[in-house]
């Protein structure tokens, strides 16, 4: 298990260390966003958001019926038997932020969730309105899983358990600082815990580099664990191909830094959903226009929109 913690512990509003990059930052033992414009919604806005969710006030999501969705957003069984282009990439969107990317004889899975609910329990919480297109046991061999942060729609207990049961120690988990203890509790031992800008080689694949990079978000799974785990995005870099995974994020200038240091990318998976009401979500979830800006910032040749069409999390049209 590899861990390198280079986060900056300080009281100020910047985490610059002289290399032109924005580094992770802690305050009183908890990670904070180093972006000057970032602020967490006030308690008043939080109460208003809870009231809107409880009453449906301002909800424009209007999720269509299953019959309509079967036509407009069909669940298609992936063809994992089709070949991966020798000099290209094969990408399969598995719903929400779960993406399987295959290139240069490696398979990378992002923020996998195959459960019906994005919640600590499967009898309550946000439920899928579009099911997963396959099961964990249907997946081809997965070499690497990258996790962006610990919210329930990105770090799913049942899916981690099922992936570990199927692939065991052959599967390498790349996770943010502060998450390795949770992964170890799940029985996963082949875990690489990383800080922003930390570069690690994939086990037994010295030609593939996995880099944890910045994002604007936050972490929480229980009542008292706020931001004890870092959040971020990921770059997976091979000899010929480069993949960027945006995870879950608001817009920040860190994406320009990523593009400058590691771009251009052959493919980027960028979140585009869960962005309304804007006054509450702006700092933590980009809207489609900001997602296009990230596409440009990281210098992606092609991008895939993720973090939509699976769970009803917010109020925009389509949820």
Secondary structure, DSSP 4 states (H G I P E B T S, - for coil): -EE----EE-SSS--B-SSS-BPPEEETTEEE---TT--PPPHHHHHHHHHHHHH-TT----PPPHHHHHHHS------TTSPPPTTS-EEEE-STT-EEEEETTEEEEES---SSEESSSTTSSEEBSS--SS-GGGS----EEE----STTTS-HHHHHHHHHHHGGGSEEEEETT-HHHHHHTT---EEEE-TT-EEEETTEEEEEEEEE--B----SSSS-TTSS---EEEEE-SS-EEEE--S-B--THHHHHHHHH--BSEEEEE-----SHHHHTTTS--HHHHHHHHHHTTBSSEEEES-SSB--SSSTT-
